[in-house]
Amino acid sequence: MNTSRYSPDTTLTLQSLCRPGPRYESSLFGSHLLHIRNFSNPVHTHYPSDWIVLSFLGCFIIAAWVQFFYFKRLRQICLAPLSQRFLNILIKDGNLFKERITLALALIYLFNFSLMLSLILKLFIPVPLMPFRDYEVFTLCAVTVVLFCVIKLSAIRLLGAVFQTRHTTMEYLQNILSATFITGLFLLPMLILTLFLHSEFLLYISLIIICLIYVFRVMRGYFIGTSLKKFSYLFLFVYLCALEILPLLVILKGLFLFSKGF
């Protein structure tokens, strides 16, 4: 008799409820050569504010207007600091304090120099000490520049009237104006490159060149003062120190103390 094969019934057989442990085997594929990096959102480039861009556009329009209508006078202003001959030509053709070109170039200088001062303040003064916004810092710098220039020019005119040196004082003031306007025209393209390229190096270069222009202006003022025979060279040196160097040192000392938090 053939007996059929059968599978035993395992319903009642006790079985373990534990899952078997994982078995790892070596893979046929090696490790990849890709480097693991943390993905983050791309950093957006910060461009200057709209009011700065519009102000730059206004400065270019003013400069183009001056270039078109007052090209000869602008050339005289740029050449005046180079020699006494060019300065005499500038004075002979008119008084800069009573011309339209002076107002136009003064606006260019005021905006660019104030903007450079605001950038320097933001660069050297810590953030907790600067709770102001960009346009507030710029406005503060512009008001300071205007007050400083008005007080300085008024003091020079007053001293010229007291010591009866009106002609030499006018030459000295024309020398200051020409160097000031050259500074404003130079800063216009340099600040545009500094802001759009986010380059502190260009800001330092601009600051160095402005300091060189300032030193050259002081030297030209000293040579203008030497034409006065009734005053000694020591008196002229003290005069320049009181009007040019001392206010600058006071401002630099104030900025240094403010940057250190007193």
C-alpha positions as CSV (number, residue, x, y, z in Angstrom):
1,M,0.0,0.0,0.0
2,N,1.3,3.4,-1.0
3,T,1.2,6.0,1.7
4,S,0.7,9.6,0.6
5,R,3.0,12.2,1.8
6,Y,1.5,15.0,3.9
7,S,2.6,18.1,5.7
8,P,2.0,18.2,9.4
9,D,-0.4,20.8,10.7
10,T,1.6,23.6,12.3
11,T,-1.4,25.5,13.6
12,L,-0.8,24.5,17.2
13,T,2.9,24.6,17.0
14,L,4.6,27.3,19.1
15,Q,6.7,29.6,17.0
16,S,8.9,32.5,18.0
17,L,7.6,36.0,17.5
18,C,11.1,37.6,17.2
19,R,12.2,38.7,13.8
20,P,15.5,37.3,12.6
21,G,18.4,39.8,12.8
22,P,19.5,41.5,9.6
23,R,22.2,40.0,7.6
24,Y,24.6,42.3,5.8
25,E,26.6,41.2,2.9
26,S,29.2,43.1,0.9
27,S,27.9,45.2,-1.9
28,L,29.1,44.9,-5.5
29,F,29.2,48.7,-5.8
30,G,31.9,50.8,-4.2
31,S,31.5,54.2,-2.4
32,H,30.7,57.2,-4.6
33,L,33.0,60.2,-5.0
34,L,30.5,62.9,-4.5
35,H,31.0,65.2,-1.5
36,I,28.2,65.8,0.9
37,R,27.4,69.5,1.2
38,N,24.7,71.4,3.1
39,F,22.4,73.1,0.6
40,S,21.3,76.6,1.6
41,N,19.5,79.4,-0.1
42,P,21.7,81.5,-2.4
43,V,22.8,84.9,-1.0
44,H,21.2,87.8,-2.8
45,T,23.4,90.6,-3.9
46,H,22.6,93.8,-2.0
47,Y,22.6,96.8,-4.4
48,P,22.5,100.4,-3.3
49,S,19.1,101.9,-2.2
50,D,16.9,103.6,-4.8
51,W,17.6,107.1,-3.4
52,I,21.3,106.6,-3.9
53,V,20.9,105.4,-7.5
54,L,18.6,108.4,-8.2
55,S,21.1,110.8,-6.6
56,F,23.9,109.4,-8.7
57,L,21.7,109.9,-11.8
58,G,21.0,113.5,-10.8
59,C,24.8,114.1,-10.3
60,F,25.5,112.8,-13.8
61,I,22.8,115.1,-15.2
62,I,24.3,118.1,-13.4
63,A,27.8,117.1,-14.6
64,A,26.6,116.8,-18.2
65,W,24.9,120.2,-17.9
66,V,28.1,121.8,-16.6
67,Q,30.2,120.1,-19.3
68,F,27.9,121.3,-22.0
69,F,27.3,124.9,-21.0
70,Y,30.4,125.8,-18.9
71,F,33.2,123.7,-20.4
72,K,35.7,126.5,-20.5
73,R,35.0,127.5,-16.9
74,L,35.1,123.9,-15.8
75,R,38.5,123.5,-17.4
76,Q,39.8,126.6,-15.6
77,I,38.6,125.1,-12.3
78,C,40.4,121.9,-12.9
79,L,43.6,123.7,-13.8
80,A,43.5,126.3,-11.1
81,P,45.3,124.3,-8.3
82,L,48.2,123.4,-10.6
83,S,49.9,126.9,-10.8
84,Q,49.4,130.5,-9.9
85,R,48.9,131.4,-13.5
86,F,45.8,129.2,-13.9
87,L,44.5,130.5,-10.6
88,N,44.9,134.1,-11.8
89,I,43.0,133.3,-15.0
90,L,40.2,131.7,-12.9
91,I,39.9,134.9,-10.7
92,K,40.2,137.2,-13.7
93,D,37.3,135.7,-15.6
94,G,34.9,136.1,-12.6
95,N,34.0,135.3,-9.0
96,L,33.1,131.7,-8.4
97,F,30.9,132.6,-5.5
98,K,28.4,134.4,-7.8
99,E,28.2,131.9,-10.7
100,R,25.7,129.1,-11.4
101,I,28.4,126.5,-12.0
102,T,29.4,126.9,-8.3
103,L,26.0,125.7,-7.1
104,A,26.0,122.8,-9.5
105,L,29.4,121.6,-8.5
106,A,28.7,122.2,-4.9
107,L,25.7,119.8,-5.0
108,I,27.9,117.1,-6.6
109,Y,30.5,117.6,-3.9
110,L,28.0,117.7,-1.1
111,F,26.3,114.4,-2.1
112,N,29.5,112.4,-2.9
113,F,31.5,113.6,0.1
114,S,28.6,113.1,2.5
115,L,28.0,109.6,1.1
116,M,31.7,108.7,1.4
117,L,31.6,109.9,5.1
118,S,28.6,107.8,5.8
119,L,30.3,104.7,4.3
120,I,33.4,105.3,6.4
121,L,31.2,105.7,9.5
122,K,29.4,102.4,8.8
123,L,32.8,100.7,8.2
124,F,34.7,101.8,11.3
125,I,32.0,102.3,13.9
126,P,30.4,99.2,15.5
127,V,26.8,98.4,14.7
128,P,25.5,98.9,18.3
129,L,26.7,102.5,18.2
130,M,25.0,103.1,14.9
131,P,21.3,102.7,15.4
132,F,20.5,105.0,12.5
133,R,19.5,104.0,9.0
134,D,21.5,104.7,5.9
135,Y,19.7,107.9,4.8
136,E,19.7,109.2,8.4
137,V,23.5,108.8,8.6
138,F,23.9,110.5,5.2
139,T,21.6,113.4,6.2
140,L,23.7,113.9,9.4
141,C,26.9,113.9,7.4
142,A,25.5,116.3,4.8
143,V,24.3,118.8,7.5
144,T,27.7,118.5,9.2
145,V,29.6,119.2,5.9
146,V,27.4,122.2,5.1
147,L,27.8,123.8,8.6
148,F,31.6,123.1,8.6
149,C,32.0,124.7,5.2
150,V,29.9,127.8,6.0
151,I,31.7,128.4,9.3
152,K,35.1,127.9,7.7
153,L,34.5,130.2,4.7
154,S,33.0,132.8,7.0
155,A,36.0,132.7,9.3
156,I,38.4,133.1,6.4
157,R,36.5,136.1,5.1
158,L,36.4,137.6,8.5
159,L,40.1,137.3,9.0
160,G,40.7,138.7,5.5
161,A,38.7,141.8,6.4
162,V,40.4,142.2,9.8
163,F,44.0,141.9,8.4
164,Q,43.0,143.8,5.1
165,T,44.1,141.0,2.8
166,R,41.0,140.8,0.6
167,H,42.8,140.0,-2.7
168,T,44.9,137.3,-1.2
169,T,41.9,135.9,0.8
170,M,39.9,135.7,-2.5
171,E,42.8,133.8,-4.1
172,Y,42.8,131.4,-1.1
173,L,39.1,130.9,-1.3
174,Q,39.2,130.3,-5.0
175,N,41.9,127.7,-4.4
176,I,39.7,126.0,-1.8
177,L,36.7,125.9,-4.1
178,S,38.6,124.5,-7.1
179,A,40.1,121.7,-5.0
180,T,36.7,121.0,-3.4
181,F,34.9,120.7,-6.8
182,I,37.7,118.4,-8.2
183,T,37.1,116.2,-5.1
184,G,33.4,116.0,-5.8
185,L,33.9,115.1,-9.5
186,F,36.5,112.5,-8.6
187,L,34.3,110.8,-6.0
188,L,31.4,110.4,-8.4
189,P,32.7,107.5,-10.5
190,M,34.7,106.0,-7.6
191,L,31.7,105.7,-5.2
192,I,29.6,104.1,-8.0
193,L,32.3,101.4,-8.4
194,T,32.6,101.1,-4.7
195,L,28.9,100.5,-4.0
196,F,28.1,98.3,-7.0
197,L,31.2,96.2,-6.7
198,H,31.1,96.1,-2.8
199,S,34.8,96.9,-2.7
200,E,36.3,98.3,0.5
201,F,39.6,98.5,-1.4
202,L,38.2,101.2,-3.7
203,L,36.9,103.1,-0.7
204,Y,40.4,103.1,0.8
205,I,41.9,104.3,-2.5
206,S,39.4,107.1,-2.7
207,L,40.1,108.2,0.8
208,I,43.9,108.2,0.2
209,I,43.5,110.3,-3.0
210,I,41.3,112.8,-1.2
211,C,43.9,113.1,1.5
212,L,46.5,113.8,-1.2
213,I,44.3,116.4,-2.8
214,Y,43.8,118.0,0.7
215,V,47.5,118.1,1.4
216,F,48.2,119.6,-2.1
217,R,45.5,122.3,-1.4
218,V,47.0,123.2,1.9
219,M,50.4,123.5,0.2
220,R,49.0,125.8,-2.5
221,G,47.4,127.9,0.2
222,Y,50.7,128.3,1.9
223,F,52.3,129.5,-1.3
224,I,49.5,131.9,-1.9
225,G,50.1,133.3,1.6
226,T,53.8,133.8,0.9
227,S,52.9,136.6,-1.5
228,L,52.1,138.7,1.5
229,K,55.3,140.4,2.6
230,K,53.9,141.9,5.8
231,F,53.4,138.5,7.5
232,S,56.1,136.1,8.5
233,Y,56.2,132.4,7.4
234,L,55.7,131.4,11.0
235,F,52.4,133.4,11.1
236,L,51.2,131.8,7.9
237,F,52.0,128.3,9.2
238,V,50.1,129.0,12.4
239,Y,47.2,130.4,10.3
240,L,47.0,127.3,8.2
241,C,47.2,125.0,11.2
242,A,44.3,126.9,12.9
243,L,42.1,126.8,9.8
244,E,43.0,123.6,8.1
245,I,44.8,121.1,10.3
246,L,43.3,121.7,13.7
247,P,39.6,121.2,12.7
248,L,40.5,118.1,10.9
249,L,42.4,116.7,13.9
250,V,39.4,117.5,16.1
251,I,37.0,115.7,13.8
252,L,39.3,112.6,13.6
253,K,39.7,112.5,17.3
254,G,35.9,112.7,17.8
255,L,35.3,109.8,15.3
256,F,38.0,107.7,17.1
257,L,36.4,108.2,20.5
258,F,32.9,107.5,19.1
259,S,34.1,104.3,17.4
260,K,35.6,103.0,20.7
261,G,32.4,103.7,22.5
262,F,34.0,106.5,24.7
